[in-house]
Structures are given as C-alpha cells and as structure tokens.
Amino acid sequence: MTTCAVLLPGSGLGSWIWGQVAPDLDQVIAIDYPAEAKTRWELTDYAHHVVTQIEAAEVENVVLIGHSIGTVVALEAAALLGDRVAGLLSIAGAVPPTGGSFFSAFPFPQRTIVSTVVRLLGTRPPNGTLRRGLCAGLDEAMTADVIARFAPESQHLFRDAPQSATTVFVRGYIQTALDKEIPPVLQERFAERLDVGFRAAVETGHLPMLEAPSELAATIGEFLGRV
C-alpha cells in the first residue's frame, strides 16, 4: 500500500508553497485552509480539515509533513488519525512541550513578547518583518510573492495545545541552517523534543521549499524511504 505524503504549510501560507516540491514526490496531498475559516478556527479545526482532505483522497496510510507551525497541526492531526500515521516530519518546526502551545515552545521572554504582540496586532507581521525573517534567502520576486499572498491565521493556531498521539510512528526533523525566523539552535532543541529518528539539514532560510526545492524534495524522499 502506498503511503501518501501530506504537506502542511506554515502560518500565513498555503499549498502553493509546495509547488516545486510536490512533483518530485510519489503521492501527495498539499493542504489549503479556507480563508474564511482561518480567523475563527481552533487548532482542532485545522487538524480536522487535514483529516477530511485525507479521507476525500481515499488514502489509508499517511506521512504528515509540517512546515513551521504546520508541525503543531501535524501533531494534532496525528492524534486524530491514530495508526493511519506512518510518520511525521517537521521542517523548521516549533515543537511545544507536552501540554503546551506553539508559543510555549519558545524560551522566556520571547514567548511572552511574541504572544503579546500577536494579541495586540494580530497574526500577520508587518511586511518588513516578513522580509527580514520568513523571506530571508529568497530573491526579490519570491519575497514579493510571499508577502502578497501571506494571510493571517486564527490566534488559536498559536495558543491551543495539540493532543499527544498515542500510536508509534517514525519521526524526523529537517533543519534550515540559515534560518532567521526560527534559529538553528532552537531547531536543535525542537528536534530533540520531538524525539526524532531522522535528522537532516538544508542550507537555507525558513522557506526551503522556495529557496532550494529540489534539495528539500530529495531530503523528504530520504525520510519517506525510511517509513
């Protein structure tokens, strides 16, 4: 039975970020979240949407691949899917402690500062912040495209804690070595927290699927080969 790779985008992004990666993988579902739902959804709603897309595609076994905060959605979806999950791969993802939210993954005082900013200003950072952090490493055309497409998410995505999956599956982490959004030293900590059996690194910023899609696809393929 073929295992399907389910690609989950980071905050503000969509399935379009996987456009140069998905063709190099065998069986893929790239997830989009409805714009009208993203302002009010809870984390479990994001995860249920993922499960619905999997069921609509009529696939049985899946590998959940979460970019950035998409890792939190992947963890929640894994708890819902149970033994249908063959593996979970985080790409530059923040991994919260058990019972914690995305914000709680980060050290004090960063988590308090960012939480306060998001509460006051919302989940869409200013364009300059996106340019310096999320888009670091991209050329100007790609940067402009990301900024133009970036859309706010529900605050629940950042504040809700994912459930703990009870089934056993292969776990992996791909670090982005030149990341300005989630520093590599934190990614090391997150990989350890996820208790991964597979680790790899790409020499990119936070969006390797746009900066080095062929390299990322090959690394994902290596992980899939171990599932």
N, C-alpha and C positions, 0 to 999 in steps of 0.2 A: 504494500500500500504506500502510495506517495505521500510524503509529508509536505504540507503547504507552509510556506513562509508568510507570516502575517506582519506587514510593515506598518508600524505606528509612528506618526510624526511627533515632533516636539511641539511645544506651545506656540500657537500663532501660525503654524504651518499646516500643510495638507499633503495629500497623496502625491501631488505634483513634485515634491522634493525627491521622490524615488524614481523619477522618470528615466534617468540614465543608469540606474542600478537594477531595477526590476527585470529588464530584458535579458540580463545575464544570469538570472536565477530560473529554476525549472518551473515551479508552481508557486504563484504569488497572489496575495490579496493585499493591496495598498489601501489603507483606511483613510476615509474622509469623515469629518464630523460636521453635521448640519450647522450652518452659520446661525440659524435662528434658535438653536438649542444651546449653543455654547455659553450664552450669558447666564443660564439658569441651571444647567445640568450639575448634578453631584458626580463625584468620581465614579460611583457605581453605574451611573447612566452612561458615561463614556465606555465603561467596560461592557455593559450590556449591549451597547451598539456594536462593539467589536464581535461579541458572540453572535449577534444577529447576522452580521456580514459573513461570518464563518459558516453559519447554518445555511444561509442563502446560497453560498458557493458549493454546498454539499460536500465538504471535505471533513474527514474524520480526525486525523492527527495533524497537529499544528506546531510550528515553532514561532513563538511570539518574539518579535524584534522591535524593541522600543528605543527611539532616539530621545535623549534628554529626558524631559518629564514624561515622555511616552513610556519610559520604563515603569513609572508608577501605574500607568494604565495597564501595562502588561502584567504587572504583579496582581492587580485586582482581577483582570480577566483570567489569569491562571487559576485563581481561587474559584472562579465560577465554572471553568471548563474541566477542572479535575484531571482525570487520567487521559484526556484527549491532548494534553500538552506534552510534547516530546522534548521541548527545550525552550529556554528563554535566553535571549541575547540582548544585552544593553549596549548601546552606542553612546558614549559620553553621557551616561545617565546618572541622575542623582538617586541614590538608593537610601530611603529612610530607614531608621531603626525600627524594630518591631513595634507596631502600635503608633508609629509616627507618620507625619505628613511629609510632603516634598520640602516644605520649609524647614522641618525639624532635621532634615538630612545635613544641613549646613551648620557650621560652628557658630557659637555666640561670639560677637554680637551681630554677625552678618545676617543670621536668620531673623533676628528681631528688626533690624533695619529694613531688610527687603520686605518683610511681612507688613510693616507699617507703610512703606511706600506703595505697595500694591493695594492696601486697603484704602489709601487716600487718593491714588491716581489711576488705579485700575491695572489691568494685566497687559496693556500694550505699552512697552517702553517708548520713550522718545526716539525719533529717527537717529539722532546722533549716538544714542546708547546702542541701538541695534547695529549701527555701522561699526562701532568700535569693538563690540563684543561678539554677538551672534555671527556677524558677517566678516569678521577678521579672516583674511586669507582669500577672500573672493575678489574677483575683478569688479570694476565699477558697474558693468552691465548686470552681473549677477546680483550685486549688492542692491542696486536699484530695484530689481525684480523682487527680491525677498522683502524689502521694505514696503513696496507697493502692495504685495499680497498678504503681508502679516496682519492677522486679525486677533482681537482679544479673545481670551478664554474665560470660562467661569472661574470665579475665585475658589470654588470648591475643588477644582483640579489641584490647586496648590495647598489647600488646607485640610482635605479629607485624607484619612489614613487608609491605605489598602489593606485588605484582608490577607492573612497568611495562607498560602497554598499548602495543602496537606499531602499532596502527591509528590513523588520524587521525579525530577527531570533534570536534564543536562543544563547547566548554566554557564554563560560566557559573558565576557566584557571586552569591548573594543575601546581603547583609549585614544583620544585625539591629543597628540603630543604638543601641539602649538595652540591649544585652546585658550581663548581669552574670556570665555563665558563660564566654564567650569574648569578651574585649573587642574593640571595633571596630578598634582599632589592630592587633591580631593578625590579625583577619579581613582587613584590607587586605593584610598580608603573605601570608596564605594564598591570597588571590585571585591575587596576583602569582605565587606559586609554582605555582599550577595553570595559569597562562598562559591566562587566560580571554579570550574574545572578547566576552562579555556580562557586564555588571555591573549590579546594581540594589541598592536598599536599602529596607527597611521599618522604620518607627519603632516597633519592638517589642523585647521581651526575647528570650530564647533559644527561645521556643516560639511563633513567629508563626502556626503552623497552628491554635493555640488562641486566641491573642490577637487576630489580625486575619486570619481565614481567607479572606475574600473578596479582600482586598488581595493576600495571598500567592498565591491561585489565579490572579488576574489577572496577576501577575508571572511565575509559572510558565508561564502561557499565552503570554506575550510571548516567553519563551525558546523554547518549543516551536514558535512561529511562525517562528523563525529556523533551526530544524534542517532 
